[in-house]
Amino acid sequence: MKRKPVLILALLALPAFAQTPDHTWLLDNSALTYHMSHPIHEVDATSRATKGIGKCHEGVCDFLLATPVKTFDSGDSNRDLHMIQTVRGAQFPIVTVRFHIPESATTAPTFDCDLEINFAGQTAHYHVPFHQEINGNAHHITGTIPANIIDFKIPAPSFLTVPIKNEIPVKVDTTWHQQ
């Protein structure tokens, strides 16, 4: 079953979007990569399936990003299926990120965001600095979210009875344009 209706509903869910925006931002492309560390091996898994929108009104921009959990690819389908099971991906299929920034930050080389992330049925908050490069209408934004599995109440998977590290940093690499 396709989950596009769920993703579309998630993108329309913010009350701030009910207002007529002064500016709208659309996500052109993205790569979200989480890093998992275990004493025996390291794993990176990437999703390029994030959808995102930002609406600016009266000097404040509200952004929402949504990524299907099943789209993270580590190169090992068994590992990816185990991750989906561990984070209850069937019950909570979408990771959402919400944040607000002053409209002036859309042209700044760096800016800080207070992110609200909903993942695995839990919500966590992170303060993250981002870097921005502007080339024409393309705004390339990068940063790293210092996520931890304990923040989302996810039991640490183990390999050979040794659990993975709590830290699961997520590298963000996105390109946006103003509509």
Secondary structure, 3 states (H helix, E strand, C coil): CCCHHHHHHHHCCCHHHHCCCCEEEEEEEEEEEEEEECCCCEEEEEECCCEEEEEEECCEEEEEEEEEHHHCECCCHHHHHHHHHHCCCCCCCEEEEEEEEEHHHHHCCEEEEEEEEEECCEEEEEEEEEEEEEECCEEEEEEEECCEHHHHCCCCCEECCEECCCECCEEEEEEEEEC
